[in-house]
Amino acid sequence: MLVTFSCSAHADIVMFGDIAIRLLKLMGHSGTVPGAILAEDVETALKRLVTATQGESPLAGAENASDEEDGEPVVSLSHRALPLIELFEAAAKAKSNVMWDN
């Protein structure tokens, strides 16, 4: 499953469903798809997401960890969250709702 995040102030962001749900839960949301966060709650969700992901280095463990199928380095959750953080920053600045759907 893919999840598409959208708001009027930023281009759409598409993520794999399992990662999107983990990030939604880090923001204090239930993780249901489809869903939305109202403009007045976007800044709070953004702060929660940044706080939850900032303790992890974007490339932590990438040198040693690899996917068994193709040998590609593992991408950390904090690195995967960067596009979504940018979308939420733009939404907060524009006072826009954020919606997601599959």
DRENKOLKE-130206 format. One line per 2 residues: number of its first residue (from 1); their letters; for each residue x, z, y of N, C-alpha, C, O, CB. Coordinates in Angstrom, 1 decimal. Each point is the difference from the previous one (the first is absolute). Glycine has a CB too. Layout:
NUM) A) X:Z:Y:X:Z:Y:X:Z:Y:X:Z:Y:X:Z:Y  ...
This chain:
1) ML) 0.8:0.0:-1.2:-0.8:0.0:1.2:0.9:0.0:1.2:1.0:0.7:0.1:-2.9:0.5:-1.3  1.5:-2.0:2.2:0.6:0.0:1.3:-0.9:0.7:1.0:-1.2:-0.2:-0.1:2.5:-1.9:-0.4
3) VT) -0.8:2.8:1.5:-0.7:0.6:1.1:0.4:-0.6:1.3:1.2:0.0:0.3:-1.5:2.2:-1.6  -0.6:-2.6:2.1:0.3:-0.6:1.3:-0.4:1.0:1.1:-1.2:0.3:0.1:0.9:-2.7:-1.0
5) FS) 1.2:2.8:1.7:-0.2:0.9:1.2:-0.2:-0.9:1.2:0.8:-0.9:0.2:0.5:2.9:-1.2  -2.2:-1.7:1.9:-0.2:-0.8:1.2:-0.5:0.9:1.1:-0.6:1.0:-0.1:0.1:-3.0:-1.3
7) CS) 0.9:1.5:2.6:-0.5:0.6:1.3:0.1:-1.1:1.0:0.7:-1.0:-0.2:0.0:3.4:-0.4  -1.4:-2.2:1.7:0.0:-1.1:1.0:1.3:-0.1:0.8:0.2:-1.0:0.8:-2.6:1.3:-0.6
9) AH) 3.3:0.6:-0.3:1.2:0.1:0.8:1.3:-0.5:-0.8:1.1:0.0:0.6:-2.2:1.8:0.7  0.9:-2.2:-2.5:1.2:-0.3:-0.9:-0.4:-1.0:-1.0:-1.2:-0.1:-0.4:2.2:2.4:0.8
11) AD) 0.0:-3.1:-0.9:-0.3:-0.9:-1.1:-0.3:0.8:-1.3:0.4:1.2:-0.1:1.2:-2.9:1.1  -2.4:1.1:-1.9:-0.3:0.7:-1.2:1.2:0.3:-0.9:1.0:-0.7:0.1:-3.2:-0.5:-0.1
13) IV) 2.1:2.3:-0.7:1.1:0.4:-0.9:-0.6:0.0:-1.4:-1.1:0.6:-0.3:2.3:0.9:2.0  -0.5:-2.1:-2.7:-0.5:0.0:-1.4:1.0:0.7:-0.8:1.2:-0.2:0.1:-2.3:-2.0:0.2
15) MF) 0.5:3.2:-1.1:0.9:0.8:-0.9:-0.6:0.0:-1.4:-1.2:-0.2:-0.2:1.9:1.6:2.2  0.1:-1.1:-3.0:-0.4:0.3:-1.3:-0.9:1.2:0.0:0.2:1.0:0.7:1.8:-2.0:-1.7
17) GD) -3.1:1.0:0.2:-1.0:1.1:0.0:0.5:1.4:-0.2:-0.4:0.9:0.6:-1.1:-2.6:-1.4  2.4:1.8:-0.2:0.6:1.3:-0.3:0.7:0.6:1.1:-0.1:1.2:0.3:0.2:-1.8:-2.7
19) IA) 0.7:-0.2:3.1:0.8:0.5:1.2:-1.0:0.3:1.1:0.2:1.1:0.7:1.8:-2.4:-1.4  -2.9:0.4:1.0:-1.0:0.3:1.1:-0.7:1.3:-0.2:-0.2:0.7:0.9:0.0:-3.2:-0.6
21) IR) -0.3:2.7:-1.5:-0.7:1.2:-0.3:0.8:1.3:0.2:-0.4:1.0:0.5:-1.0:-2.3:-2.1  2.7:1.2:1.1:0.9:1.2:0.3:0.2:0.2:1.4:0.0:1.2:0.5:1.2:-1.7:-2.6
23) LL) -1.1:-0.5:2.9:0.2:0.1:1.5:-1.2:0.6:0.6:0.1:0.8:0.9:1.6:-2.7:-0.9  -2.9:1.4:-0.4:-1.2:0.5:0.6:-0.2:1.5:-0.3:-0.4:0.8:0.8:-0.6:-3.1:-1.1
25) KL) 1.4:2.7:-0.9:-0.1:1.4:-0.4:1.0:0.9:0.8:-0.3:1.1:0.4:-0.5:-1.8:-2.7  1.9:0.1:2.6:1.0:0.7:0.9:-0.6:0.2:1.4:0.4:1.0:0.7:1.5:-1.9:-2.0
27) MG) -2.8:0.0:1.7:-0.6:0.2:1.3:-1.2:0.9:0.0:-0.6:0.2:1.1:1.4:-2.5:-0.6  -1.1:2.8:-1.6:-1.1:1.0:-0.1:-1.3:-0.7:-0.3:-1.1:0.6:0.1:2.2:0.8:1.5
29) HS) -1.1:-2.7:-2.0:-1.2:-0.7:-0.4:-0.2:0.1:-1.5:0.9:0.3:-0.7:-0.6:-1.9:2.7  -1.5:1.3:-2.4:-0.3:0.1:-1.5:0.7:-1.1:-0.8:0.1:0.2:-1.2:-2.3:0.9:1.8
31) GT) 2.5:-2.2:0.0:0.6:-1.1:-0.7:-1.0:-1.0:-0.5:0.4:-0.9:-0.8:1.4:2.5:0.2  -3.0:-1.5:1.0:-1.0:-1.0:-0.4:0.2:-1.3:0.7:0.4:-0.1:1.2:-2.0:2.0:-1.6
33) VP) 1.3:-3.0:-0.3:0.1:-1.3:0.5:-1.4:-0.7:-0.3:-0.4:0.0:-1.1:3.0:-0.2:0.8  -3.2:-0.3:1.3:0.3:-0.2:1.4:-0.1:1.3:0.8:-0.7:1.0:-0.5:0.0:-3.4:0.4
35) GA) 1.2:2.5:1.3:-0.1:1.1:0.8:0.4:-0.2:1.5:0.4:-1.2:0.3:0.0:2.5:-2.3  -0.4:-0.3:2.8:0.3:-0.2:1.4:0.4:1.4:0.6:-0.4:1.1:-0.5:-1.1:-3.1:0.7
37) IL) 2.3:1.9:0.8:0.3:1.2:0.8:-0.4:-0.3:1.5:0.5:-1.0:0.5:1.5:1.7:-2.1  -2.8:0.1:2.2:-0.5:-0.3:1.3:1.2:0.2:1.0:0.9:0.7:-0.2:-3.2:0.1:-0.4
39) AE) 2.2:-1.5:1.7:1.0:0.0:1.1:0.5:1.4:0.4:1.1:0.3:0.2:-2.1:-2.4:0.6  0.0:3.1:-0.7:0.4:1.3:0.4:0.8:0.8:-1.1:0.6:1.0:0.3:-2.7:-1.0:1.2
41) DV) 2.1:-0.5:-2.7:0.7:0.7:-1.1:1.3:-0.7:-0.4:0.7:0.5:-0.8:-2.9:0.3:0.0  2.4:-2.0:1.4:1.2:-0.8:-0.4:1.3:0.8:0.3:0.9:0.0:-0.8:-2.2:-2.1:1.3
43) ET) 1.4:2.7:0.7:1.3:0.7:0.3:0.3:1.1:-0.9:1.1:0.2:-0.4:-1.5:-0.8:2.8  -0.6:1.4:-2.8:0.2:1.0:-1.0:0.4:-0.5:-1.3:1.0:0.5:-0.6:-2.7:0.8:1.7
45) AL) 1.1:-2.4:-1.6:0.4:-0.6:-1.3:1.4:-0.5:0.1:0.8:0.1:-0.9:-3.1:-0.7:0.5  2.7:0.0:1.6:1.4:-0.5:0.2:1.0:1.1:-0.1:1.0:-0.1:-0.7:-1.9:-1.7:2.1
47) KR) 0.6:2.9:-0.7:0.9:1.2:-0.1:0.2:0.5:-1.4:1.1:0.3:-0.4:-1.8:0.3:2.7  -0.4:-0.5:-3.0:0.1:0.4:-1.4:0.9:-0.9:-0.9:0.8:0.4:-0.8:-3.1:0.7:1.0
49) LV) 2.1:-2.4:0.0:0.7:-1.0:-0.7:1.5:0.0:0.3:0.9:0.0:-0.9:-2.9:-1.4:0.8  2.3:1.5:1.4:1.4:0.1:0.4:0.7:1.2:-0.5:1.1:0.0:-0.5:-1.7:-1.3:2.5
51) TA) -0.1:2.4:-1.9:0.6:1.3:-0.5:0.2:0.0:-1.5:1.1:0.4:-0.5:-2.3:0.8:2.3  0.3:-1.8:-2.5:0.1:0.0:-1.5:1.1:-1.0:-0.5:0.6:0.2:-1.0:-3.0:0.3:0.9
53) TQ) 2.7:-1.5:0.9:1.0:-1.0:-0.4:1.4:0.1:0.6:0.9:-0.6:-0.4:-2.8:-0.9:0.0  2.0:2.3:1.5:1.3:0.1:0.7:1.1:0.7:-0.7:1.1:-0.2:0.2:-2.5:0.1:1.8
55) GE) 1.0:1.0:-2.9:1.0:0.8:-0.8:0.8:-0.8:-1.0:1.0:0.4:-0.5:-2.4:1.5:0.9  0.8:-3.1:-0.7:0.6:-0.8:-1.1:0.8:-1.1:0.7:-0.5:-0.7:0.9:-1.3:1.2:-2.5
57) SP) 3.1:-0.7:1.2:0.8:-1.1:0.5:-0.6:-1.4:-0.4:-0.5:-0.1:-1.2:2.6:1.6:1.1  -2.2:-2.5:0.9:-0.6:-1.2:-0.3:0.6:-0.7:-1.2:-0.7:-0.7:-0.7:0.2:0.4:3.0
59) LA) 1.7:0.5:-2.6:0.7:-0.6:-1.1:0.5:1.0:-1.0:0.9:-0.3:-0.8:-0.3:-1.6:2.2  -1.1:3.1:-1.4:0.5:1.1:-0.9:-0.1:-0.4:-1.5:-1.1:-0.4:-0.5:0.4:2.1:2.2
61) GA) 1.8:-1.7:-2.3:0.1:-0.2:-1.4:-0.1:-1.5:-0.4:0.0:-0.3:-1.2:-1.0:2.4:0.9  1.0:-3.0:1.3:-0.1:-1.4:-0.3:1.2:-0.6:-0.7:-0.1:-0.9:-0.8:-1.4:0.7:2.8
63) EN) 2.6:0.8:-1.8:1.2:-0.5:-0.7:0.0:0.2:-1.5:0.4:-0.8:-0.8:0.9:1.3:2.9  -1.8:0.7:-2.5:0.0:0.3:-1.4:-1.3:-0.3:-0.8:0.0:-0.3:-1.2:1.6:2.1:1.8
65) AS) -2.7:-1.8:0.1:-1.3:-0.2:-0.6:-0.3:-1.5:0.0:0.2:-0.7:1.0:-1.0:3.0:-0.3  0.3:-2.8:-1.8:-0.4:-1.4:-0.1:-1.2:-0.2:-0.9:-0.2:0.8:-0.9:2.6:-1.5:1.3
67) DE) -3.2:-0.3:-0.1:-1.1:-0.3:-0.8:0.5:-0.6:-1.3:0.9:-0.9:0.0:-2.4:0.4:2.0  0.9:0.9:-3.1:0.5:-0.4:-1.3:-0.2:-1.5:-0.3:0.8:-0.6:-0.7:-1.3:2.9:-0.1
69) ED) -0.6:-2.8:1.4:-0.3:-1.4:-0.3:1.0:-1.0:0.7:0.4:-1.0:-0.7:-2.8:1.7:0.4  2.6:-0.5:1.6:0.8:-1.1:0.7:1.3:0.6:0.6:0.7:-0.8:0.7:-2.8:-0.4:-0.3
71) GE) 2.4:2.4:-0.5:1.2:0.6:0.6:0.0:0.1:1.5:1.1:0.2:0.6:0.1:-1.2:-2.5  -2.3:0.9:2.5:-0.1:0.1:1.5:0.0:1.5:0.4:-0.5:0.8:-0.8:-0.8:-3.0:0.9
73) PV) 1.9:2.5:1.0:0.0:1.4:0.5:-1.4:0.5:0.3:-0.9:-0.7:0.4:3.2:0.3:0.5  -2.4:1.7:-1.1:-1.3:0.7:0.3:-0.2:0.1:1.5:1.0:0.4:0.7:-0.9:0.9:-2.9
75) VS) -1.2:-1.6:2.7:-0.3:0.2:1.4:-0.8:1.3:0.2:-1.0:0.2:-0.6:0.9:-2.7:1.0  0.7:3.3:0.4:-0.6:1.4:0.2:-1.3:-0.1:0.7:-0.4:-1.0:0.7:2.7:2.0:-0.6
77) LS) -3.1:0.1:-0.2:-1.3:0.1:0.6:0.1:-0.1:1.5:-0.8:-0.6:0.7:0.0:1.9:-2.6  1.8:-0.6:2.5:0.2:0.0:1.4:0.3:-1.4:0.6:-0.5:-0.4:1.1:1.3:2.7:-1.3
79) HR) -0.1:-3.1:-0.6:0.3:-1.4:0.4:-1.3:-0.8:-0.1:-0.3:-0.9:0.9:2.7:1.1:-1.7  -3.2:0.0:-0.2:-1.2:-0.8:-0.2:-1.0:0.4:1.1:-0.9:-0.8:0.3:1.3:0.7:-2.8
81) AL) -0.3:1.3:3.0:-1.0:0.5:1.0:0.3:-0.6:1.4:-0.9:0.1:0.9:0.6:2.0:-2.2  1.4:-2.6:1.6:0.4:-0.5:1.3:-1.0:-1.0:0.6:-0.4:0.2:1.2:2.8:0.2:-1.8
83) PL) -2.8:-1.4:-0.1:-1.0:-0.9:0.7:-1.3:0.7:0.3:-0.6:-0.3:1.0:1.6:-1.6:-2.3  -1.5:2.8:0.4:-1.2:0.7:0.3:0.2:1.0:1.2:-1.0:0.1:0.8:0.4:-0.3:-3.3
85) IE) 1.7:0.8:2.6:0.3:0.8:1.2:-0.1:-0.8:1.2:-0.6:0.5:1.0:2.1:1.0:-2.4  -0.9:-2.7:1.4:-0.1:-0.9:1.2:-1.4:-0.3:0.4:-0.4:0.0:1.1:2.6:-0.9:-1.7
87) LF) -3.0:0.6:-0.5:-1.4:-0.3:0.3:-0.8:1.2:0.6:-0.7:-0.2:1.0:0.8:-1.4:-2.9  0.2:2.8:1.4:-0.7:1.2:0.5:0.5:0.3:1.4:-0.8:0.5:0.8:0.6:0.4:-3.1
89) EA) 1.5:-1.2:2.6:0.5:0.2:1.4:-0.7:-0.9:1.0:-0.4:0.4:1.0:2.6:0.3:-2.0  -2.4:-2.0:0.6:-0.7:-0.9:0.8:-1.4:0.3:0.2:-0.6:-0.1:1.1:2.1:-1.7:-1.9
91) AA) -2.2:2.3:-0.3:-1.4:0.4:0.1:-0.2:1.2:0.9:-0.9:0.1:0.7:0.6:-1.0:-3.0  1.3:1.9:2.2:-0.1:1.2:0.8:0.2:-0.4:1.5:-0.8:0.5:0.9:1.7:0.9:-2.8
93) KA) 0.0:-2.3:2.2:0.2:-0.4:1.4:-1.2:-0.7:0.5:-0.4:0.2:1.2:2.9:-0.4:-1.7  -3.1:-0.7:-0.3:-1.2:-0.7:0.4:-1.3:0.7:-0.1:-1.1:-0.5:0.3:2.4:-1.5:-0.9
95) KS) -1.2:3.2:0.0:-1.3:0.8:-0.3:-0.9:-0.9:-0.9:-1.2:-0.1:0.4:1.4:1.4:1.8  0.3:-1.8:-3.3:-0.7:-0.8:-0.9:-0.2:0.6:-1.3:0.8:0.8:-0.5:0.2:-2.8:1.6
97) NV) -2.1:1.7:-1.8:-0.3:0.4:-1.3:0.9:-0.7:-1.0:0.5:-1.1:0.3:-2.9:1.6:0.3  2.7:0.2:-1.7:0.8:-0.7:-1.1:-0.9:-0.1:-1.2:-0.6:1.0:-0.4:2.8:-0.1:1.3
99) MW) -2.3:-2.1:-1.5:-0.8:-0.2:-1.2:0.8:-0.5:-1.1:1.1:-0.6:0.2:-3.1:0.2:1.2  1.6:0.6:-2.6:0.7:-0.6:-1.2:-1.0:-0.4:-1.0:-1.1:0.6:-0.1:3.1:0.7:0.5
101) DN) -1.7:-2.4:-1.2:-0.9:-0.5:-1.0:0.9:-0.7:-1.0:1.2:-0.3:0.2:-3.1:0.0:1.4  1.3:0.0:-2.8:0.8:-0.7:-1.0:-0.5:-1.4:-0.1:0.5:-0.8:-0.8:-0.1:2.9:-0.4
